[in-house]
Amino acid sequence: MSTFLSREVQAGLEAAQKQAMRKRSRLRVHVGEDVFPILQFQELGVP
């Protein structure tokens, strides 16, 4: 099995990974040394 990917495909995959990481880690609450990711956000603030 070949694992070779063209430069364009590799660049596209890397860009998608970077974008997913930014989107995933965007909302967090920092309390002192602790960091809590926001998993769900609603306009009313109540689930």
PQR file of N, CA, C, O and H, with PARSE charges and radii, in Angstrom:
ATOM      1  N   MET A   1       0.848  -1.180   0.000 -0.4000 1.5000
ATOM      2  CA  MET A   1       0.000   0.000   0.000 -0.0000 2.0000
ATOM      3  C   MET A   1       0.893   1.243   0.000  0.5500 1.7000
ATOM      4  O   MET A   1       1.872   1.307   0.745 -0.5500 1.4000
ATOM      5  N   SER A   2       0.566   2.196  -0.809 -0.4000 1.5000
ATOM      6  CA  SER A   2       1.350   3.420  -0.899 -0.0000 2.0000
ATOM      7  C   SER A   2       0.762   4.485   0.017  0.5500 1.7000
ATOM      8  O   SER A   2      -0.456   4.656   0.073 -0.5500 1.4000
ATOM      9  H   SER A   2      -0.228   2.144  -1.414  0.4000 1.0000
ATOM     10  N   THR A   3       1.618   5.195   0.730 -0.4000 1.5000
ATOM     11  CA  THR A   3       1.160   6.265   1.618 -0.0000 2.0000
ATOM     12  C   THR A   3       1.579   7.625   1.099  0.5500 1.7000
ATOM     13  O   THR A   3       1.531   8.606   1.842 -0.5500 1.4000
ATOM     14  H   THR A   3       2.607   5.056   0.684  0.4000 1.0000
ATOM     15  N   PHE A   4       1.988   7.709  -0.151 -0.4000 1.5000
ATOM     16  CA  PHE A   4       2.429   8.963  -0.739 -0.0000 2.0000
ATOM     17  C   PHE A   4       1.220   9.824  -1.096  0.5500 1.7000
ATOM     18  O   PHE A   4       0.266   9.350  -1.712 -0.5500 1.4000
ATOM     19  H   PHE A   4       2.027   6.912  -0.754  0.4000 1.0000
ATOM     20  N   LEU A   5       1.275  11.092  -0.699 -0.4000 1.5000
ATOM     21  CA  LEU A   5       0.239  12.061  -1.063 -0.0000 2.0000
ATOM     22  C   LEU A   5       0.908  13.214  -1.799  0.5500 1.7000
ATOM     23  O   LEU A   5       2.030  13.604  -1.474 -0.5500 1.4000
ATOM     24  H   LEU A   5       2.050  11.477  -0.198  0.4000 1.0000
ATOM     25  N   SER A   6       0.219  13.749  -2.781 -0.4000 1.5000
ATOM     26  CA  SER A   6       0.786  14.889  -3.503 -0.0000 2.0000
ATOM     27  C   SER A   6       0.907  16.088  -2.561  0.5500 1.7000
ATOM     28  O   SER A   6       0.274  16.130  -1.507 -0.5500 1.4000
ATOM     29  H   SER A   6      -0.692  13.433  -3.046  0.4000 1.0000
ATOM     30  N   ARG A   7       1.718  17.045  -2.954 -0.4000 1.5000
ATOM     31  CA  ARG A   7       1.931  18.235  -2.120 -0.0000 2.0000
ATOM     32  C   ARG A   7       0.631  18.995  -1.895  0.5500 1.7000
ATOM     33  O   ARG A   7       0.384  19.502  -0.801 -0.5500 1.4000
ATOM     34  H   ARG A   7       2.232  17.011  -3.810  0.4000 1.0000
ATOM     35  N   GLU A   8      -0.195  19.072  -2.928 -0.4000 1.5000
ATOM     36  CA  GLU A   8      -1.456  19.805  -2.826 -0.0000 2.0000
ATOM     37  C   GLU A   8      -2.400  19.137  -1.829  0.5500 1.7000
ATOM     38  O   GLU A   8      -3.037  19.808  -1.017 -0.5500 1.4000
ATOM     39  H   GLU A   8       0.006  18.661  -3.817  0.4000 1.0000
ATOM     40  N   VAL A   9      -2.482  17.822  -1.898 -0.4000 1.5000
ATOM     41  CA  VAL A   9      -3.351  17.084  -0.986 -0.0000 2.0000
ATOM     42  C   VAL A   9      -2.833  17.211   0.443  0.5500 1.7000
ATOM     43  O   VAL A   9      -3.617  17.428   1.366 -0.5500 1.4000
ATOM     44  H   VAL A   9      -1.964  17.277  -2.557  0.4000 1.0000
ATOM     45  N   GLN A  10      -1.527  17.078   0.633 -0.4000 1.5000
ATOM     46  CA  GLN A  10      -0.927  17.196   1.958 -0.0000 2.0000
ATOM     47  C   GLN A  10      -1.165  18.592   2.537  0.5500 1.7000
ATOM     48  O   GLN A  10      -1.489  18.725   3.717 -0.5500 1.4000
ATOM     49  H   GLN A  10      -0.890  16.901  -0.117  0.4000 1.0000
ATOM     50  N   ALA A  11      -1.006  19.621   1.722 -0.4000 1.5000
ATOM     51  CA  ALA A  11      -1.234  20.996   2.170 -0.0000 2.0000
ATOM     52  C   ALA A  11      -2.701  21.202   2.548  0.5500 1.7000
ATOM     53  O   ALA A  11      -3.003  21.874   3.534 -0.5500 1.4000
ATOM     54  H   ALA A  11      -0.743  19.513   0.763  0.4000 1.0000
ATOM     55  N   GLY A  12      -3.601  20.626   1.767 -0.4000 1.5000
ATOM     56  CA  GLY A  12      -5.026  20.735   2.083 -0.0000 2.0000
ATOM     57  C   GLY A  12      -5.377  20.059   3.389  0.5500 1.7000
ATOM     58  O   GLY A  12      -6.163  20.587   4.175 -0.5500 1.4000
ATOM     59  H   GLY A  12      -3.355  20.080   0.966  0.4000 1.0000
ATOM     60  N   LEU A  13      -4.797  18.889   3.629 -0.4000 1.5000
ATOM     61  CA  LEU A  13      -5.047  18.181   4.885 -0.0000 2.0000
ATOM     62  C   LEU A  13      -4.507  18.956   6.078  0.5500 1.7000
ATOM     63  O   LEU A  13      -5.171  19.044   7.111 -0.5500 1.4000
ATOM     64  H   LEU A  13      -4.158  18.459   2.990  0.4000 1.0000
ATOM     65  N   GLU A  14      -3.323  19.513   5.949 -0.4000 1.5000
ATOM     66  CA  GLU A  14      -2.730  20.295   7.035 -0.0000 2.0000
ATOM     67  C   GLU A  14      -3.556  21.542   7.325  0.5500 1.7000
ATOM     68  O   GLU A  14      -3.749  21.897   8.488 -0.5500 1.4000
ATOM     69  H   GLU A  14      -2.784  19.441   5.110  0.4000 1.0000
ATOM     70  N   ALA A  15      -4.042  22.208   6.286 -0.4000 1.5000
ATOM     71  CA  ALA A  15      -4.873  23.399   6.475 -0.0000 2.0000
ATOM     72  C   ALA A  15      -6.183  23.037   7.175  0.5500 1.7000
ATOM     73  O   ALA A  15      -6.645  23.773   8.047 -0.5500 1.4000
ATOM     74  H   ALA A  15      -3.885  21.919   5.341  0.4000 1.0000
ATOM     75  N   ALA A  16      -6.772  21.925   6.803 -0.4000 1.5000
ATOM     76  CA  ALA A  16      -8.017  21.493   7.432 -0.0000 2.0000
ATOM     77  C   ALA A  16      -7.784  21.149   8.902  0.5500 1.7000
ATOM     78  O   ALA A  16      -8.623  21.458   9.749 -0.5500 1.4000
ATOM     79  H   ALA A  16      -6.397  21.327   6.094  0.4000 1.0000
ATOM     80  N   GLN A  17      -6.666  20.521   9.211 -0.4000 1.5000
ATOM     81  CA  GLN A  17      -6.363  20.195  10.601 -0.0000 2.0000
ATOM     82  C   GLN A  17      -6.171  21.458  11.433  0.5500 1.7000
ATOM     83  O   GLN A  17      -6.676  21.541  12.552 -0.5500 1.4000
ATOM     84  H   GLN A  17      -5.985  20.270   8.523  0.4000 1.0000
ATOM     85  N   LYS A  18      -5.452  22.438  10.904 -0.4000 1.5000
ATOM     86  CA  LYS A  18      -5.231  23.694  11.619 -0.0000 2.0000
ATOM     87  C   LYS A  18      -6.555  24.415  11.861  0.5500 1.7000
ATOM     88  O   LYS A  18      -6.781  24.948  12.947 -0.5500 1.4000
ATOM     89  H   LYS A  18      -5.042  22.370   9.994  0.4000 1.0000
ATOM     90  N   GLN A  19      -7.420  24.433  10.868 -0.4000 1.5000
ATOM     91  CA  GLN A  19      -8.711  25.096  11.001 -0.0000 2.0000
ATOM     92  C   GLN A  19      -9.569  24.391  12.043  0.5500 1.7000
ATOM     93  O   GLN A  19     -10.237  25.052  12.838 -0.5500 1.4000
ATOM     94  H   GLN A  19      -7.236  24.000   9.985  0.4000 1.0000
ATOM     95  N   ALA A  20      -9.565  23.069  12.053 -0.4000 1.5000
ATOM     96  CA  ALA A  20     -10.347  22.304  13.025 -0.0000 2.0000
ATOM     97  C   ALA A  20      -9.830  22.549  14.443  0.5500 1.7000
ATOM     98  O   ALA A  20     -10.621  22.648  15.381 -0.5500 1.4000
ATOM     99  H   ALA A  20      -9.023  22.532  11.406  0.4000 1.0000
ATOM    100  N   MET A  21      -8.519  22.647  14.604 -0.4000 1.5000
ATOM    101  CA  MET A  21      -7.950  22.900  15.922 -0.0000 2.0000
ATOM    102  C   MET A  21      -8.336  24.284  16.422  0.5500 1.7000
ATOM    103  O   MET A  21      -8.652  24.444  17.601 -0.5500 1.4000
ATOM    104  H   MET A  21      -7.876  22.567  13.842  0.4000 1.0000
ATOM    105  N   ARG A  22      -8.317  25.282  15.555 -0.4000 1.5000
ATOM    106  CA  ARG A  22      -8.713  26.634  15.950 -0.0000 2.0000
ATOM    107  C   ARG A  22     -10.184  26.670  16.340  0.5500 1.7000
ATOM    108  O   ARG A  22     -10.550  27.289  17.339 -0.5500 1.4000
ATOM    109  H   ARG A  22      -8.060  25.152  14.598  0.4000 1.0000
ATOM    110  N   LYS A  23     -11.014  26.019  15.568 -0.4000 1.5000
ATOM    111  CA  LYS A  23     -12.447  26.022  15.828 -0.0000 2.0000
ATOM    112  C   LYS A  23     -12.776  25.278  17.120  0.5500 1.7000
ATOM    113  O   LYS A  23     -13.643  25.698  17.887 -0.5500 1.4000
ATOM    114  H   LYS A  23     -10.718  25.516  14.757  0.4000 1.0000
ATOM    115  N   ARG A  24     -12.084  24.182  17.347 -0.4000 1.5000
ATOM    116  CA  ARG A  24     -12.332  23.355  18.518 -0.0000 2.0000
ATOM    117  C   ARG A  24     -11.945  24.060  19.813  0.5500 1.7000
ATOM    118  O   ARG A  24     -12.624  23.897  20.827 -0.5500 1.4000
ATOM    119  H   ARG A  24     -11.380  23.840  16.725  0.4000 1.0000
ATOM    120  N   SER A  25     -10.881  24.829  19.798 -0.4000 1.5000
ATOM    121  CA  SER A  25     -10.360  25.399  21.026 -0.0000 2.0000
ATOM    122  C   SER A  25     -10.667  26.884  21.170  0.5500 1.7000
ATOM    123  O   SER A  25      -9.975  27.583  21.910 -0.5500 1.4000
ATOM    124  H   SER A  25     -10.330  24.961  18.974  0.4000 1.0000
ATOM    125  N   ARG A  26     -11.657  27.364  20.499 -0.4000 1.5000
ATOM    126  CA  ARG A  26     -11.922  28.795  20.480 -0.0000 2.0000
ATOM    127  C   ARG A  26     -12.515  29.310  21.785  0.5500 1.7000
ATOM    128  O   ARG A  26     -12.056  30.336  22.285 -0.5500 1.4000
ATOM    129  H   ARG A  26     -12.219  26.796  19.897  0.4000 1.0000
ATOM    130  N   LEU A  27     -13.514  28.644  22.357 -0.4000 1.5000
ATOM    131  CA  LEU A  27     -14.208  29.151  23.529 -0.0000 2.0000
ATOM    132  C   LEU A  27     -13.765  28.418  24.789  0.5500 1.7000
ATOM    133  O   LEU A  27     -13.920  27.203  24.911 -0.5500 1.4000
ATOM    134  H   LEU A  27     -13.887  27.810  21.950  0.4000 1.0000
ATOM    135  N   ARG A  28     -13.213  29.184  25.718 -0.4000 1.5000
ATOM    136  CA  ARG A  28     -12.761  28.611  26.982 -0.0000 2.0000
ATOM    137  C   ARG A  28     -12.992  29.597  28.101  0.5500 1.7000
ATOM    138  O   ARG A  28     -13.035  30.807  27.879 -0.5500 1.4000
ATOM    139  H   ARG A  28     -13.088  30.171  25.619  0.4000 1.0000
ATOM    140  N   VAL A  29     -13.140  29.078  29.306 -0.4000 1.5000
ATOM    141  CA  VAL A  29     -13.249  29.907  30.495 -0.0000 2.0000
ATOM    142  C   VAL A  29     -12.013  29.645  31.334  0.5500 1.7000
ATOM    143  O   VAL A  29     -11.705  28.496  31.650 -0.5500 1.4000
ATOM    144  H   VAL A  29     -13.105  28.095  29.486  0.4000 1.0000
ATOM    145  N   HIS A  30     -11.306  30.702  31.697 -0.4000 1.5000
ATOM    146  CA  HIS A  30     -10.107  30.587  32.521 -0.0000 2.0000
ATOM    147  C   HIS A  30     -10.457  31.052  33.930  0.5500 1.7000
ATOM    148  O   HIS A  30     -10.905  32.181  34.128 -0.5500 1.4000
ATOM    149  H   HIS A  30     -11.556  31.636  31.440  0.4000 1.0000
ATOM    150  N   VAL A  31     -10.247  30.170  34.905 -0.4000 1.5000
ATOM    151  CA  VAL A  31     -10.476  30.486  36.318 -0.0000 2.0000
ATOM    152  C   VAL A  31      -9.184  30.150  37.054  0.5500 1.7000
ATOM    153  O   VAL A  31      -8.895  28.987  37.338 -0.5500 1.4000
ATOM    154  H   VAL A  31      -9.883  29.253  34.744  0.4000 1.0000
ATOM    155  N   GLY A  32      -8.416  31.192  37.355 -0.4000 1.5000
ATOM    156  CA  GLY A  32      -7.122  30.957  37.980 -0.0000 2.0000
ATOM    157  C   GLY A  32      -6.239  30.134  37.062  0.5500 1.7000
ATOM    158  O   GLY A  32      -5.987  30.521  35.921 -0.5500 1.4000
ATOM    159  H   GLY A  32      -8.650  32.137  37.125  0.4000 1.0000
ATOM    160  N   GLU A  33      -5.772  29.004  37.556 -0.4000 1.5000
ATOM    161  CA  GLU A  33      -4.926  28.100  36.773 -0.0000 2.0000
ATOM    162  C   GLU A  33      -5.751  27.128  35.926  0.5500 1.7000
ATOM    163  O   GLU A  33      -5.211  26.490  35.023 -0.5500 1.4000
ATOM    164  H   GLU A  33      -5.976  28.690  38.483  0.4000 1.0000
ATOM    165  N   ASP A  34      -7.038  27.009  36.202 -0.4000 1.5000
ATOM    166  CA  ASP A  34      -7.897  26.042  35.513 -0.0000 2.0000
ATOM    167  C   ASP A  34      -8.452  26.619  34.211  0.5500 1.7000
ATOM    168  O   ASP A  34      -8.723  27.815  34.113 -0.5500 1.4000
ATOM    169  H   ASP A  34      -7.477  27.527  36.935  0.4000 1.0000
ATOM    170  N   VAL A  35      -8.614  25.752  33.222 -0.4000 1.5000
ATOM    171  CA  VAL A  35      -9.186  26.127  31.926 -0.0000 2.0000
ATOM    172  C   VAL A  35     -10.312  25.154  31.616  0.5500 1.7000
ATOM    173  O   VAL A  35     -10.118  23.939  31.617 -0.5500 1.4000
ATOM    174  H   VAL A  35      -8.394  24.780  33.301  0.4000 1.0000
ATOM    175  N   PHE A  36     -11.501  25.709  31.348 -0.4000 1.5000
ATOM    176  CA  PHE A  36     -12.673  24.890  31.052 -0.0000 2.0000
ATOM    177  C   PHE A  36     -13.160  25.203  29.646  0.5500 1.7000
ATOM    178  O   PHE A  36     -13.526  26.344  29.364 -0.5500 1.4000
ATOM    179  H   PHE A  36     -11.659  26.696  31.347  0.4000 1.0000
ATOM    180  N   PRO A  37     -13.172  24.197  28.743 -0.5600 1.5000
ATOM    181  CA  PRO A  37     -13.689  24.450  27.396  0.2800 2.0000
ATOM    182  C   PRO A  37     -15.214  24.554  27.421  0.5500 1.7000
ATOM    183  O   PRO A  37     -15.883  23.849  28.177 -0.5500 1.4000
ATOM    184  N   ILE A  38     -15.750  25.440  26.587 -0.4000 1.5000
ATOM    185  CA  ILE A  38     -17.199  25.577  26.460 -0.0000 2.0000
ATOM    186  C   ILE A  38     -17.635  24.596  25.386  0.5500 1.7000
ATOM    187  O   ILE A  38     -17.253  24.726  24.223 -0.5500 1.4000
ATOM    188  H   ILE A  38     -15.206  26.012  25.973  0.4000 1.0000
ATOM    189  N   LEU A  39     -18.437  23.613  25.778 -0.4000 1.5000
ATOM    190  CA  LEU A  39     -18.861  22.569  24.850 -0.0000 2.0000
ATOM    191  C   LEU A  39     -20.135  22.943  24.110  0.5500 1.7000
ATOM    192  O   LEU A  39     -20.353  22.514  22.977 -0.5500 1.4000
ATOM    193  H   LEU A  39     -18.748  23.507  26.722  0.4000 1.0000
ATOM    194  N   GLN A  40     -20.981  23.750  24.761 -0.4000 1.5000
ATOM    195  CA  GLN A  40     -22.258  24.102  24.145 -0.0000 2.0000
ATOM    196  C   GLN A  40     -22.613  25.520  24.565  0.5500 1.7000
ATOM    197  O   GLN A  40     -22.450  25.883  25.730 -0.5500 1.4000
ATOM    198  H   GLN A  40     -20.804  24.098  25.681  0.4000 1.0000
ATOM    199  N   PHE A  41     -23.092  26.318  23.632 -0.4000 1.5000
ATOM    200  CA  PHE A  41     -23.427  27.711  23.910 -0.0000 2.0000
ATOM    201  C   PHE A  41     -24.790  28.005  23.310  0.5500 1.7000
ATOM    202  O   PHE A  41     -25.048  27.716  22.141 -0.5500 1.4000
ATOM    203  H   PHE A  41     -23.224  26.023  22.685  0.4000 1.0000
ATOM    204  N   GLN A  42     -25.670  28.593  24.139 -0.4000 1.5000
ATOM    205  CA  GLN A  42     -26.991  28.981  23.657 -0.0000 2.0000
ATOM    206  C   GLN A  42     -27.210  30.443  23.968  0.5500 1.7000
ATOM    207  O   GLN A  42     -26.644  30.962  24.930 -0.5500 1.4000
ATOM    208  H   GLN A  42     -25.460  28.828  25.089  0.4000 1.0000
ATOM    209  N   GLU A  43     -28.018  31.115  23.177 -0.4000 1.5000
ATOM    210  CA  GLU A  43     -28.262  32.539  23.339 -0.0000 2.0000
ATOM    211  C   GLU A  43     -28.863  32.874  24.709  0.5500 1.7000
ATOM    212  O   GLU A  43     -28.517  33.899  25.297 -0.5500 1.4000
ATOM    213  H   GLU A  43     -28.478  30.694  22.396  0.4000 1.0000
ATOM    214  N   LEU A  44     -29.747  32.032  25.215 -0.4000 1.5000
ATOM    215  CA  LEU A  44     -30.389  32.305  26.506 -0.0000 2.0000
ATOM    216  C   LEU A  44     -29.473  31.963  27.685  0.5500 1.7000
ATOM    217  O   LEU A  44     -29.719  32.401  28.808 -0.5500 1.4000
ATOM    218  H   LEU A  44     -30.028  31.200  24.737  0.4000 1.0000
ATOM    219  N   GLY A  45     -28.445  31.200  27.437 -0.4000 1.5000
ATOM    220  CA  GLY A  45     -27.527  30.815  28.501 -0.0000 2.0000
ATOM    221  C   GLY A  45     -27.995  29.623  29.307  0.5500 1.7000
ATOM    222  O   GLY A  45     -27.317  29.202  30.244 -0.5500 1.4000
ATOM    223  H   GLY A  45     -28.246  30.844  26.524  0.4000 1.0000
ATOM    224  N   VAL A  46     -29.156  29.068  28.953 -0.4000 1.5000
ATOM    225  CA  VAL A  46     -29.714  27.921  29.667 -0.0000 2.0000
ATOM    226  C   VAL A  46     -29.850  26.766  28.677  0.5500 1.7000
ATOM    227  O   VAL A  46     -30.430  26.949  27.607 -0.5500 1.4000
ATOM    228  H   VAL A  46     -29.708  29.410  28.192  0.4000 1.0000
ATOM    229  N   PRO A  47     -29.331  25.583  29.004 -0.5600 1.5000
ATOM    230  CA  PRO A  47     -29.454  24.453  28.071  0.2800 2.0000
ATOM    231  C   PRO A  47     -30.877  23.979  27.891  0.5500 1.7000
ATOM    232  O   PRO A  47     -31.124  23.039  27.136 -0.5500 1.4000
TER
END
